Amino acid sequence: MVSSTAGKHRVLIVGAGAFGVSTALHLQKYCHQYVDVMLLDSQPFPSVDSASGNDTSRQIRMDYTDPFYAELAIEAIHAWSSDPIFKDHFKQCGRVGAVAPGSPYLQKCRETMKALGVNIVEFPEDNKVEGLKKKFPHLGNAQKLKGWDFYYNPYDGWANPHDAIKSAMKEYQAVGGVFIGSPEKGLVVENVLELEDSTTAIRAAGARIVGVRTADGLVHCADRVIYATGSLATYKTNLIPSLGTQIHPTGFAIAHWKLEDAAEVKSWQNHPVVDAYHHGYFFPPDPNGLMKLGLGIMAFTHDRTSKQGTPDVGIARLNSALVGSPDDGRIPTIAENGIRWVLGQWAPSLAKKKFFSMKICWDAMTPDGGWLIDDHPDIEGLSVAIGGSGHGFKFLPVVGQYICETLDISGAAKESEMPKSSDQRRDAMKEKWKWGRLANLGVKDRRIPVQGRPILDVVRYMPPVDIEGILHSKI
């Protein structure tokens, strides 16, 4: 139960991923004199079902078409570089951003970077691939990258998400934060609501939340409950009523491989992250030679039939449920082939490596690509901080501040020493991340949250299938 100290605002955060841990840390670090905080998760930390808690590498970039997110990302990179909690887990190796012929995305990013005073490195227009290989010898297949556009941003890099979020949790607990991670004690099964006649009920519209009930039967009382459950937000529809199509749990395949030869590891030193927009992204080796690619050319869903008998937005396929099963450590064959196809374009020497630690990483995608951070419209005291949409983790050092400001959590924006955004930015955050944005309502086409890319049922495509039709549609 959240401790109740006279005059303090009791905040219960559900979900110990990037959004939940960052919010808990910011509240406990800066607002403990005003707020009592408890963080709950259905798994021991870091959860095997957390996309950020059980991964080896995530890109940290400032490159956006939208200056709003670009400015936030620049702040995040500064924190990654300077905050003692995070700086040891960040490698500022730079990043090559790239797009296939015909896409305007990179040019818009280029214009945003220029407007914000960021100096990117361009390659010769007459032979971009040759310029790329001159700077980074292992990169580029001249035949397969004809017509591609790309540039290098030396301020970007990558972070180890597993180590970074563990560091954040360690700091949260060191400053007095309470965490419960357990399938019984930390798994929320019901909201406890108070009706106008002061009776309590488990579910009701127009009520006020006064706590949650966990699987062990215990009620944790709170003045504010924040669901930061990411791709698991759709699992129990009674916890976040009327969420509808604002969140689409979506899976992306990843694979790891290792450079066994010391000379090969050394030859990859000083190489950047490579992010081929809507194709895939991969990372230079860590000190042990470990590398990873995340596939972007396709995405996966795990369908669920609604009470009306029609498919709904689906649910994430829990990696914890796969442990010990034949699918543990596997991805659909079509995805593995896709990863090799992308490597064949960008790093041919890696295309035939032996893969391991393959899995589907799930995220909560919104149709418009923006986060969903707002109070629930019908239940007082219930809030959400979800919808990372593939670009949430990079903000781990700072997103807790933004969530506290957007939700106007007691003491967070005014009395505390927490860093503060301008009034203009706070207004923009509330507008961009609000509940019920028209672009996110009634979205039945599962391809919209992934900008038109193919989206396949993960169970159906786990057996071997031919990849050619998917790949040809992207060439």
N, C-alpha and C positions, 0 to 999 in steps of 0.2 A: 504494500500500500504506500502511495506517495505520502511522505511525512507531511504533517500539517503544522506549520509554525504560524503563530498569530500574525496576521497581516500579509503573509506570503501567498503568492499566486501559485497553485499547484499545477504543474505541467507534466503530462505523461506522454512520452513519445514512443510510438510503436514502429519498430523497424530499425535495425542497427546497420544500415547501409551508409553510403556517403552522406545523403541528406539528413538521416536521423542522427548519426554520430556527430556531424558537424554542428547541427542545431543544439544537441545536448551539450557539447563542449562549449559553445559560445554562451549558452545560458548559465551553465555552471561556473564558467571562468569569470564572466563579467557581471552576472546578475544574481548571484547566490544570495545576496542580502534582500532581494525582492521576490525570488522565485525558488520553489522546491521542484527538483527535476527527478524524474525516473525514466529510464530507457528500457524497453522490453523488446525481446526478440524470441521467435519460436525455436531458435537453434543456438547452441553454444557459439561463442564468438571466436573468430569470424565465421559466419554462417556459410555452409557449403552451398547454400542457395543464393548467396549474395554475389552479384556480378562483380562488385569491386573487392569484396573481402577475400575471394579465392581466385585471384588472377595474378599474373606475373608482370604485366606491362600495360600501360594505358598512355595514349598520347596526350601531351599537354600543349595545347595550341591556342593562339590568339586569333587565328585566321577565320573570320566570319564575313558573310555578306552584310550582316546587320551590325552597324556600329555599336548598338546597345550591348550585344553579347561580346563583341570584340573588346570594349572598354572593361567589362567585367572580367574577361579572360586575362587582360593585361594586369589587372589587380591580382588575380589569382596567381599568375606566374611570378609576380613580385613576391607574393607570400611563399610560394614554393621555393624561391631562391633564398629567402631571408629568415623565415620562421624556423626556429630550432626544432619544432615538432615535425616539420616536413622536409627541410632542406637536404637531409642525408638520403632521402628517397627519390630525389629528382635529378635527372641527368639532362642538362641543357645542351644536347647534341645537335639541335636544329632539326628541321623537318622539310622534306620536299613535298609540296602540295601539287597535285596533278589532276588533269581532266582529259577525258577522251575528246576527239574532234567533235566540234559542234556544241559543246556545253559552255554556257556563259558564266558558270559558277566561279571559276578561278579568276576571271577578269574582274568580277564584282568584289571578290576578296582582295585582289590587288588594289582596287580603288579605295576600299575601306582602309587597308593598311597605310596607303599613301596619305589619306585624309587624317589619320591618327599619328602621322610622323614616324611610322615604322619603316626602316630601311631593309627591304628584301633584296635578295641576290638574284638577278636574272641571268639566263643562259643565252648564248648567241642565237639570234633568230634564224640564221641561215643553217645552223646545225645544232639544235638544242641537245640531242642525244649525245653527240660527241662532246659538247661542253659539260654535260652531266657526268659522263664517264671520265673526263679529265679531272674533275673535282672529286668524284666518288667512283673509283675504278670498277667496283662490283655491280654498279647499277646500269640498267638500260639495255634493251634489245632493240637495236636500231631499226630492224625490219618491222617489228611489231609495234613500235611507238611512233610511227610516222603520223604527223599531224597533231600529236598530243601537245598540250600546253602545260608547263610546269615552272615553278620557281622555288627558291630555297629561302626559308626564314630561319636565321641563326638563333633567334630568341626562343623558339619552340623546343620541345624535347619530349621526354617520357618519364613516367614515374612507376614505381613498383606499388601497385594498389594494395596488395596484401600487407606489406610492411608499413605503408603510409597510414592506412586506416587503423592498424594495430597501435601505431604511435599515437594517433588521435584518441583512441579509446584509453590507452595508458594514461594520457594527460587528463582526460575527463575523470577517470577514477582517482587520479592523484590529487585532484582539487576537490574531491568529495562526491563525485557523481556516482549514482546508484544504477547498476545494470543487472538485469535478470535475463539470462538466455537459456531457455529450456523448452522442450516440447510440451511440458505440463505447466510450469510456473510462468513461462513467458509467452505462451500461445494465447492470444486474445480470441475468444469465441463469441462474445456478445458485448454490445454497448449497454450501459446502464443509464437509462434516461429518466428524467423527472418530468411529470406532467404538470399542467397548470393547477390541478387539485392536490399537488404535493405527494401524490402516490408515485411509485416507481414502476417502470415497465422496461422491457428489453428493447422494444422497437416502437417507435411512434413518430409521426411527422409533426413538426412544429413544437418539438420538445427541447429540453436542455439536457446535455450530457453531464453526468455527475461521476462517471468512472467507467471502467471496463471490467468484465469478468474473464478470468483466464481459465485454461482447461482444468486446472486443479480445483476450481470452484471458488477461488478467492476473488473478492471484489477490490479493485484498486481505485480509490476515490481520487478525483482530479477536477480542477476548474476548467482545464483545457486539455483536450486529447488531440494529438497530432499524428495522423497516419502518414508515415514515411516508408511505406511498404513496397514501393517500386513496382516491379512486374507482378508481385503477388497481390496487388490491390484489388483484383477482380475475383480472388479466390472465394471470399465470403461476402456476398453482395449485401448482407445485412449490416456490415460494418461501415460501409460508405454507400448509403442509399442513393439511388438516382445518378450514379456515376455514368451509366450509359456507355456511349462510344467515345468518351473523352480520353480513355486510356485503352490502348491495344497492346497486350503482352506479346512481345515479338522476340524471337530468338535469332542469334547470329553465331555462325560456326567459327571456332578457333582451332588452331593446331600448333603444337610446339615441335621443335627439332633442336638438335644440339650439334655444334661444331666440335668435333672430337680432337682435331689436330690443332696444336698450339699456334702453329704458323698461320693457319686459316683464321683463327680467332684474332690474331694480331693484324692480319690483313684487313679485317673488318673494322678495326679501330677508326674512330673519327668519321664513321658513316652516320647518316641521319636516320630519323624515322621517315618512312615513305608512306604517303597517304594518297592512293589513287582513288579519287572521289567516286563512290558508288561501285567500286571494283574490289578494293581491299587495302589494308594497311599492315605494314610489318615494321619490326624494330631491329636495331642493331643488337649484337649479342651482349648479354650481361657478362660479368667477369668470369662466369663458368661456361660461357659459350652458348647459353640458352637463347633461342630466338622464337618468335611467335608471329603468326599472321592471323588477322581477323578478316573474314570474308564479308564483303559488302555487296557483291553482285546479286545476291539473293538473300531472303530472310525466311524464317520459319514461324509457324503458328502451331498451337496445340488446341485443336477445336473442342468446343463443348456445346452441347445442345441446350438451348434455353428452355424455360418452362413452356413456352409456346410451341416448342418443337422445331425451331429454326436455329441455325448456328448463331452464336453471339460473338463477342470480341475474343472469346477463348480465355485460356489460363496458361500461365507458365508451366512448363514441365519440370517439376522439382528434381534437381540433380541429387538431392538427398534421397529421393525415392528410387534412384537408379543404382545406388551403391550396392555392389554385389550382383547386379543383374547383367545379362549379356550386353546391354546397351551402355553400361558404365564405361566411360573413356572412348566412346564411339561418336561419330557424327555420320549423317547420311553420306553415302558414297558420292552423290552428286556434289556435295559440299567439299569433300576432300579433293575431288577432281578439279573443282573450281579454284581451290587454293593453289594447286599446282599450276593451273592455267595462269593465274595472276603472277606467280613467281616466275613463270616462263617469260612474261613480258618485262618484268622489272629486275629480276635477279636470277638469270638462267642457271647459275651454278647451284642454286638452292632447290630447284624444281623437283629433284629426285631424292631429296633427303628423306630419311625415315621419320615419320611423324609419330608423336605420342602425346599423351595428355590432351586428347581432343575432346571437345565438349561444345554444347550450345550454351551461350551466355544470353540470359533473358533481360530485356529492359522494357520499361513502360513507355511506349511510343504514343505521342499525341498526334492527331492528324495534321495540325499546323506546325509541329516541331517545337513548340514552346513548352515550358514547364507548367505544371498545374499546382499553384501554391495559393491557397485561399481558404476562407471559412466556408463551411457547408451552408447552403442557403436556407435549409430548413431546421437544422439542429444547432442551437446555440452552444458554443464551446467546442464544437467539433471542427477540426481543420485538416487539410491535406497538404502534403509536400511531396508530390510524386511527379511522374512524367519526365524523367531525365532525358528521354528521347535520344539516347546515344551520345549526349554531350553534357552529362551531369558530373561525372567523377572529377574532371579536371578542376572543378571549382571547390573541391573538398576543403581547402584551408579557409575559404571565405563564404561559402554558400550558407552556412549557418547564420551568419550576420544578415544576409539578404532575406532568409526565411523569417527570422525574428522581426525584421523591419516590415516585411510585407504583411505579416499576421498581427502586427501591433501587440506583441506579447508584452505583458505588464513589466515595466522597468527596463525593457530592452532598448527602446529607442530614445528615452529621455533621461532618466536618472542615472543609468549605468555608464560605465567607461567603455562600453563596446564601441568599436569604430562605427561611424555613422555615414550614411549616404546623404546626398543633397535631397531637398524636398522634391526637386524635379525628377531625380532618379527613383525615389520611393514611389512617386506617382506612376512613373513608367513601369516599374516592377508590378505594381498592383493591376495595372491595365493589361500588361502582356501575359500575366500568369493567372488571371481571374478565372473563376468557375463559370462555365456556360458560354465560352466563346463560340460564336456561331459556326466557325470553321470546324469545330470539334463535335458538333451535335448531329446525330442521325447519320453518321458515317458508316455505311455498310461495306463499302469497297475496302478490303483489307490491304490493298496496295497503296492507298493514299498515305497512311502514316510512314511508309518507306519510299515515298516520292515515286511511285510507279514501278518499283522493282518487283520481280516475281516473288511471291510469298507462298511457301509450300507447307503442307502439313507434315510435321516432323515425324510422326509415326508412319505415315504412308510412305515417306521417302527414305526411311531407314534402310530398306533393302536396296541392293544395287540397281541403279537406273542409268539411262543414257543422259549425258550432260549436254550433248551437242545442241539441242534445241534451245536450252537456256542460254548457253554461251553465244550462239549465233545471234540471238536477239539483242545482245549487248555490244556486238562488234560494230 
